[in-house]
Amino acid sequence: MVGLLTVLALVVISAAQPTTDHLERGDLAESVERFLRGEAGELDLLLIKGLAETLQVEVPEYIKLYVEGILKESRNDLEGALDSYLRSIELNPYYNPSYFRFNDLIRKVARPGPYRETIGEILRRRFSEPPPVILANPEGRTVFIVEKMSQYLVVYEGKRLTGLYPVTTGEDWGDKWREGDRRTPEGIYYFTRFIPPERLPKMYGGIAVAINYPNPVDRLLGKGGSGIWVHGSDEADRNRIPFSTRGCVVANNRDLRFITKRIRTGNTLIAIYKAVPKDLKVDDVISFLETWRRSWEEKDLKKFLSLYSEKFRWKGGGLKEWKRYKKRVILNKRWIEVNIEDLTVLAFRRGLSEEAEYYVAEFTQTYRSDLYSDRGIKRLYIIKEKGGLRILREEFKKGG
C-alpha cells in the first residue's frame, strides 16, 4: 500500500508556493483546506505532518485508506479512489465515510462491476451473523433490513441470512422529516399493501409495496410525509444508482419478485437504518413482554397499566381513556389466558447512538376468557420512559 506520507507528497499540485499570512496569524485552517482540495504546497504538507506528529495520534489503517481515497479523488483518479475505499471497508465494514464516498463514485466509473462484486462479498461476510437489532425472530419468519450507508437490502429467515440485494434510497441520505425532502425514512415499519400493477406508472416497473410510514414513533417526533414504497423500475440497473430516489427504496425487478414472495402484508417487518450497528445496548424486551402478558392474565390492573406510556394513543383517545376501558373489560372477566407465539422483536437506534431508541414486537396473540376469545397479529411499539420500557402504541388484527 502506498503510505499516507507518500500520498501527501504526490498531492503537491500548486505551482506557486502559497503565502504564509495565515501562519503569521496562528491559523492552520487554510493549509488544511488546501490539502483537502488537493492543492497543498510543500509548506502545507510539512505543517500537517508536524501537527500529526505533535498530537502523537495513531491513525487506524482504514482511516489512512479513506484519506488516500479522498486525495485520489482530488486528482480525478476515481478507480484508484474506489480501490482505497474498498480496502478501508474491508478493514472496517462499519466505517460510514468510506461507504458514502464509494457510493458517490461508483456511478462515475466505466466498469463498476468488479467493485460492486467486491463490496457485495464484504457485506455478505458482515451480515452472515445477524446484527444486534434482531432480538428475536422465529424460524421461517422473514424480516428485511435496509442500510442506507451501503445501499443494500438484507433478508433474514429467522436469524439466518438468505438474501442480499443492492438498492437505492433517497437523494438526501438524512432521515425523513417532511413531505418532499427526498429522504428515505429511518425506523421500523411493516408492509401494508401491494399496489395493483394497473395503477402503477411505468417508472415503477410493475411492482410496489407500501410501508406504514410514518409509524407511531415518527408521529410522536413530528415527522411528516407519506407514500413510501419499496418498488421496482423500468430502467435497467436503476437499483445500482446510489442515493437517487425521492424517498422510496428501489430494487431490481428480478430481485423484487423474490423479495415480495416473502412479504405478508400486515405481518412482515422492514427496518431501515442509516447504518446497521455492530454493537448495541438493548433492554430485556422479552422479560418486559412476559410481565405484560402475565399481569394481563392475572388481572393485575395496576401492574398492567403501569407498562403503558403517558403518550399512549388508541382509537378511543389517550392513556386516561385506555385505563378506564381496560379496567372495565379486564375486571369483568372471571379468568383470562393470553399466549404469545412466533415473536419477532427488532430494535431501532438513530445515528451512532450506543443505545436502542425503541423496539417493535410483533407476534401471534391468542386471547381466551370466560366471555370472549380471539386470535390475531399483535404489534407493540415500545419506547423508553421514566427509566423503563413503556408501550406507546399497540395494534391488533384478527386472523393470522
C-alpha positions as CSV (number, residue, x, y, z in Angstrom):
1,M,0.0,0.0,0.0
2,V,1.2,3.5,-0.8
3,G,1.9,5.1,2.6
4,L,0.0,8.1,3.7
5,L,3.0,10.4,3.7
6,T,3.9,9.2,0.2
7,V,0.4,10.1,-1.0
8,L,0.7,13.5,0.7
9,A,3.9,14.1,-1.3
10,L,2.2,13.1,-4.5
11,V,-0.6,15.5,-4.0
12,V,1.5,18.7,-4.5
13,I,-0.2,20.4,-7.3
14,S,0.3,24.1,-6.7
15,A,3.0,25.6,-9.0
16,A,3.5,28.6,-6.7
17,Q,4.5,28.5,-3.0
18,P,1.5,29.7,-1.0
19,T,1.8,32.7,1.2
20,T,2.4,32.4,4.9
21,D,0.0,35.2,6.0
22,H,-2.4,32.7,7.7
23,L,0.5,31.2,9.7
24,E,1.5,34.6,10.9
25,R,-2.0,34.8,12.3
26,G,-1.6,31.4,14.0
27,D,-4.2,29.9,11.7
28,L,-3.6,26.4,10.2
29,A,-7.1,26.1,8.7
30,E,-6.0,27.4,5.3
31,S,-3.3,24.8,4.9
32,V,-5.8,22.0,5.8
33,E,-8.4,23.4,3.4
34,R,-5.8,23.4,0.5
35,F,-4.9,19.9,1.5
36,L,-8.5,18.7,1.2
37,R,-8.8,20.4,-2.2
38,G,-5.7,18.7,-3.5
39,E,-3.9,22.0,-3.8
40,A,-1.4,21.7,-0.9
41,G,2.1,23.0,-1.3
42,E,5.2,21.7,0.3
43,L,4.9,24.0,3.3
44,D,1.3,22.9,3.9
45,L,2.3,19.3,3.9
46,L,5.1,19.9,6.3
47,L,2.7,21.7,8.7
48,I,0.1,18.9,8.6
49,K,2.8,16.3,9.1
50,G,4.2,18.3,12.0
51,L,0.7,18.6,13.5
52,A,0.1,14.8,13.3
53,E,3.5,14.1,14.9
54,T,2.9,16.6,17.7
55,L,-0.5,15.1,18.5
56,Q,1.0,11.6,18.6
57,V,-2.2,10.0,17.4
58,E,-2.0,6.5,16.0
59,V,-4.2,6.7,12.8
60,P,-6.0,3.4,12.0
61,E,-5.2,1.9,8.7
62,Y,-8.8,2.1,7.4
63,I,-8.8,5.9,8.0
64,K,-5.5,6.3,6.2
65,L,-7.1,4.5,3.3
66,Y,-10.1,6.8,3.4
67,V,-7.8,9.8,3.3
68,E,-5.9,8.2,0.4
69,G,-9.2,7.8,-1.4
70,I,-10.1,11.5,-0.9
71,L,-6.7,12.5,-2.3
72,K,-7.0,10.3,-5.3
73,E,-10.5,11.8,-6.0
74,S,-8.9,15.2,-5.9
75,R,-6.6,14.1,-8.8
76,N,-9.6,12.5,-10.6
77,D,-8.2,9.0,-10.1
78,L,-11.6,7.6,-9.5
79,E,-10.8,3.9,-9.9
80,G,-7.8,4.3,-7.5
81,A,-10.1,6.0,-5.0
82,L,-12.6,3.2,-5.2
83,D,-9.9,0.7,-4.5
84,S,-8.8,2.7,-1.5
85,Y,-12.4,2.9,-0.1
86,L,-12.9,-0.8,-0.7
87,R,-9.8,-1.7,1.3
88,S,-10.9,0.7,4.0
89,I,-14.3,-1.1,4.2
90,E,-12.6,-4.5,4.2
91,L,-10.6,-3.4,7.3
92,N,-13.6,-1.8,9.0
93,P,-17.0,-2.8,7.5
94,Y,-18.8,-0.3,9.7
95,Y,-16.9,2.8,8.6
96,N,-19.6,5.1,7.1
97,P,-17.4,7.7,5.3
98,S,-15.8,5.1,3.0
99,Y,-19.2,3.6,2.1
100,F,-20.6,7.0,1.2
101,R,-17.6,8.0,-0.9
102,F,-17.7,4.6,-2.6
103,N,-21.4,5.0,-3.4
104,D,-20.8,8.6,-4.7
105,L,-18.1,7.4,-7.1
106,I,-19.4,4.1,-8.3
107,R,-21.8,5.7,-10.8
108,K,-19.0,7.7,-12.4
109,V,-16.6,4.8,-13.5
110,A,-16.8,3.0,-16.8
111,R,-16.6,-0.6,-15.3
112,P,-18.3,-0.6,-11.9
113,G,-19.0,-4.4,-12.0
114,P,-15.8,-5.7,-10.2
115,Y,-16.2,-3.0,-7.4
116,R,-19.8,-4.0,-6.9
117,E,-18.9,-7.6,-6.6
118,T,-16.2,-6.9,-4.0
119,I,-18.5,-4.8,-1.8
120,G,-21.2,-7.5,-2.1
121,E,-18.7,-10.1,-0.8
122,I,-17.7,-7.8,2.1
123,L,-21.3,-7.3,3.1
124,R,-22.2,-11.0,2.8
125,R,-19.5,-11.8,5.3
126,R,-20.5,-8.9,7.5
127,F,-24.2,-9.9,7.6
128,S,-23.6,-13.6,7.9
129,E,-24.1,-13.1,11.6
130,P,-27.4,-11.4,12.5
131,P,-27.0,-7.8,13.7
132,P,-27.9,-7.0,17.3
133,V,-31.0,-5.2,16.1
134,I,-32.7,-8.6,15.7
135,L,-33.6,-9.6,19.2
136,A,-36.0,-12.3,18.3
137,N,-37.3,-13.9,15.1
138,P,-38.7,-17.4,14.7
139,E,-37.6,-19.9,12.1
140,G,-39.5,-19.3,8.9
141,R,-40.4,-15.7,9.6
142,T,-38.8,-13.1,7.3
143,V,-37.5,-9.7,8.3
144,F,-36.0,-7.2,5.9
145,I,-33.2,-4.7,6.8
146,V,-32.2,-1.7,4.6
147,E,-28.9,0.0,5.2
148,K,-28.6,3.4,3.5
149,M,-24.9,3.6,4.2
150,S,-24.1,0.6,2.0
151,Q,-27.3,0.8,-0.2
152,Y,-28.2,-2.8,0.4
153,L,-31.4,-4.7,1.5
154,V,-30.7,-7.7,3.6
155,V,-33.1,-10.6,4.2
156,Y,-33.2,-12.9,7.2
157,E,-35.3,-16.0,7.7
158,G,-35.3,-16.4,11.5
159,K,-31.7,-15.3,12.2
160,R,-30.3,-16.8,9.0
161,L,-29.1,-14.6,6.1
162,T,-31.0,-15.6,3.0
163,G,-30.6,-12.6,0.7
164,L,-28.5,-9.6,0.0
165,Y,-29.7,-7.1,-2.7
166,P,-28.4,-3.7,-3.9
167,V,-31.0,-1.0,-3.7
168,T,-31.1,2.8,-4.0
169,T,-32.6,5.2,-1.5
170,G,-33.3,8.9,-1.2
171,E,-31.2,11.6,-2.9
172,D,-30.6,13.1,0.5
173,W,-29.3,10.4,2.8
174,G,-30.6,12.0,6.0
175,D,-33.7,10.8,7.9
176,K,-37.1,11.8,6.5
177,W,-38.9,14.6,8.3
178,R,-41.3,16.3,5.9
179,E,-43.1,15.8,2.6
180,G,-40.8,16.4,-0.5
181,D,-37.5,16.3,1.3
182,R,-36.4,13.4,-0.9
183,R,-35.2,11.4,2.1
184,T,-35.8,7.7,3.0
185,P,-37.2,7.4,6.5
186,E,-35.3,5.5,9.2
187,G,-37.2,3.3,11.6
188,I,-39.1,0.0,11.9
189,Y,-42.1,-0.5,9.6
190,Y,-44.3,-3.1,8.2
191,F,-45.7,-3.7,4.7
192,T,-49.2,-2.5,4.5
193,R,-50.4,-3.3,0.9
194,F,-49.3,-4.3,-2.6
195,I,-50.1,-1.5,-5.1
196,P,-52.1,-3.1,-8.1
197,P,-49.8,-3.1,-11.2
198,E,-52.5,-1.5,-13.3
199,R,-52.4,1.6,-11.0
200,L,-48.7,2.0,-11.3
201,P,-47.0,4.3,-13.8
202,K,-44.4,2.6,-16.0
203,M,-41.5,4.0,-14.0
204,Y,-42.3,1.7,-11.0
205,G,-41.6,-1.5,-13.0
206,G,-45.0,-3.0,-12.2
207,I,-44.1,-3.9,-8.6
208,A,-44.6,-1.7,-5.5
209,V,-45.4,-2.4,-1.8
210,A,-46.3,0.3,0.7
211,I,-44.9,0.6,4.2
212,N,-46.6,2.3,7.2
213,Y,-44.5,5.5,7.3
214,P,-45.0,7.5,9.5
215,N,-45.2,4.9,12.2
216,P,-46.4,5.8,15.8
217,V,-42.9,6.8,16.9
218,D,-42.4,9.0,13.8
219,R,-45.7,10.8,14.6
220,L,-44.6,11.3,18.2
221,L,-41.5,13.0,16.9
222,G,-43.4,15.2,14.4
223,K,-42.1,13.5,11.3
224,G,-44.2,14.0,8.2
225,G,-44.6,12.9,4.6
226,S,-46.2,9.8,3.1
227,G,-46.2,7.4,0.1
228,I,-43.0,5.5,1.0
229,W,-42.8,2.3,-1.1
230,V,-40.4,-0.5,-1.9
231,H,-40.7,-0.7,-5.7
232,G,-39.0,-1.6,-9.0
233,S,-38.2,0.4,-12.0
234,D,-38.5,0.4,-15.8
235,E,-34.8,1.5,-16.0
236,A,-32.1,-1.2,-16.3
237,D,-29.7,-1.2,-13.4
238,R,-31.8,1.6,-11.7
239,N,-31.2,-0.1,-8.3
240,R,-27.4,0.5,-8.7
241,I,-27.5,4.2,-8.9
242,P,-26.9,5.1,-5.2
243,F,-28.9,7.8,-3.5
244,S,-31.2,8.7,-6.4
245,T,-34.9,8.3,-5.3
246,R,-37.5,10.7,-4.0
247,G,-37.6,8.7,-0.7
248,C,-38.6,5.2,-1.7
249,V,-36.4,2.1,-1.7
250,V,-35.9,0.9,-5.3
251,A,-34.7,-2.6,-6.1
252,N,-34.1,-4.6,-9.3
253,N,-37.4,-6.1,-10.6
254,R,-35.9,-9.6,-10.7
255,D,-34.9,-9.3,-7.0
256,L,-38.2,-7.8,-6.1
257,R,-40.1,-10.8,-7.4
258,F,-38.1,-13.0,-4.9
259,I,-38.5,-10.4,-2.1
260,T,-42.2,-10.0,-2.5
261,K,-42.9,-13.7,-2.2
262,R,-41.7,-13.4,1.4
263,I,-44.0,-10.5,2.3
264,R,-47.2,-11.0,4.2
265,T,-48.9,-7.6,4.3
266,G,-49.6,-6.5,7.9
267,N,-47.2,-9.1,9.3
268,T,-43.7,-8.6,7.8
269,L,-41.3,-6.1,9.3
270,I,-38.8,-3.9,7.4
271,A,-36.2,-1.9,9.4
272,I,-34.4,1.0,7.7
273,Y,-31.1,2.3,9.2
274,K,-28.5,4.8,8.2
275,A,-26.0,2.3,9.4
276,V,-26.8,-1.1,10.9
277,P,-24.9,-1.2,14.2
278,K,-22.3,-3.8,15.1
279,D,-22.8,-3.3,18.9
280,L,-26.0,-2.0,20.6
281,K,-27.1,-1.7,24.2
282,V,-30.6,-3.2,24.3
283,D,-33.2,-3.7,27.0
284,D,-34.7,-7.0,28.1
285,V,-37.8,-6.7,25.9
286,I,-38.6,-10.4,26.2
287,S,-38.9,-10.1,30.0
288,F,-41.0,-6.9,29.6
289,L,-43.4,-8.7,27.3
290,E,-43.7,-11.6,29.7
291,T,-44.5,-9.2,32.6
292,W,-47.1,-7.5,30.3
293,R,-48.7,-10.9,29.4
294,R,-48.7,-12.2,32.9
295,S,-50.1,-9.1,34.5
296,W,-52.9,-9.1,32.0
297,E,-53.6,-12.8,32.6
298,E,-53.5,-12.4,36.3
299,K,-55.7,-9.3,36.1
300,D,-53.1,-7.2,38.0
301,L,-54.6,-4.0,36.7
302,K,-52.1,-1.7,38.5
303,K,-49.1,-3.5,37.1
304,F,-50.6,-4.0,33.6
305,L,-51.5,-0.3,33.1
306,S,-48.1,0.9,34.5
307,L,-46.5,-0.6,31.4
308,Y,-48.2,1.9,29.1
309,S,-46.6,5.3,28.2
310,E,-48.1,8.6,29.2
311,K,-48.1,9.3,25.5
312,F,-50.1,6.1,24.6
313,R,-52.8,6.6,22.0
314,W,-55.6,4.3,20.7
315,K,-58.8,4.7,18.7
316,G,-60.6,5.7,21.9
317,G,-58.3,8.5,22.9
318,G,-55.3,8.6,25.3
319,L,-54.0,6.8,28.3
320,K,-56.8,8.0,30.6
321,E,-59.4,6.6,28.3
322,W,-57.4,3.4,27.9
323,K,-57.2,2.8,31.6
324,R,-60.9,3.3,32.0
325,Y,-61.6,0.9,29.2
326,K,-59.2,-1.8,30.4
327,K,-60.4,-1.6,33.9
328,R,-63.9,-2.3,32.7
329,V,-63.1,-5.2,30.4
330,I,-60.4,-6.9,32.5
331,L,-62.3,-6.9,35.8
332,N,-65.4,-8.1,34.0
333,K,-63.8,-11.4,33.3
334,R,-63.6,-14.3,35.8
335,W,-60.4,-15.7,34.1
336,I,-58.1,-14.7,31.3
337,E,-55.5,-16.6,29.2
338,V,-53.0,-14.9,26.9
339,N,-50.5,-16.7,24.8
340,I,-47.7,-15.2,22.7
341,E,-46.3,-17.2,19.7
342,D,-43.9,-16.5,16.8
343,L,-42.4,-13.5,18.4
344,T,-40.3,-11.0,16.4
345,V,-38.5,-8.1,18.1
346,L,-36.5,-5.5,16.3
347,A,-34.6,-2.6,17.9
348,F,-34.0,0.8,16.3
349,R,-31.3,3.3,17.0
350,R,-30.8,6.7,15.5
351,G,-27.4,7.8,14.1
352,L,-24.5,6.4,16.1
353,S,-26.2,6.1,19.5
354,E,-24.9,3.2,21.6
355,E,-28.4,2.5,22.9
356,A,-31.6,1.4,21.2
357,E,-34.2,4.2,20.9
358,Y,-37.3,2.0,20.6
359,Y,-38.5,-1.5,19.8
360,V,-41.2,-3.1,17.7
361,A,-42.5,-6.5,18.9
362,E,-44.8,-8.5,16.6
363,F,-46.4,-11.8,17.4
364,T,-49.4,-14.0,17.2
365,Q,-51.6,-13.4,20.2
366,T,-54.3,-15.9,21.4
367,Y,-56.7,-14.5,24.0
368,R,-59.2,-16.5,25.9
369,S,-61.6,-15.7,28.7
370,D,-64.9,-16.9,30.1
371,L,-66.7,-14.3,28.0
372,Y,-64.7,-13.8,24.8
373,S,-61.8,-15.3,22.7
374,D,-59.8,-14.2,19.7
375,R,-56.6,-14.7,17.9
376,G,-54.6,-12.5,15.6
377,I,-51.4,-10.4,15.0
378,K,-50.4,-8.0,17.8
379,R,-47.8,-5.3,17.3
380,L,-46.4,-3.2,20.1
381,Y,-44.3,-0.1,19.8
382,I,-42.1,0.1,22.9
383,I,-40.2,3.2,24.0
384,K,-38.1,4.2,27.0
385,E,-39.9,6.4,29.5
386,K,-39.0,7.3,33.2
387,G,-36.2,4.8,33.3
388,G,-38.1,1.8,31.9
389,L,-39.9,0.4,28.9
390,R,-43.4,1.6,28.1
391,I,-45.9,0.7,25.3
392,L,-46.5,3.7,23.1
393,R,-49.0,2.1,20.8
394,E,-50.5,-1.4,20.2
395,E,-52.1,-2.7,17.0
396,F,-54.2,-5.8,16.6
397,K,-55.6,-7.5,13.6
398,K,-57.7,-10.7,13.9
399,G,-56.7,-13.8,12.0
400,G,-53.2,-14.9,11.0
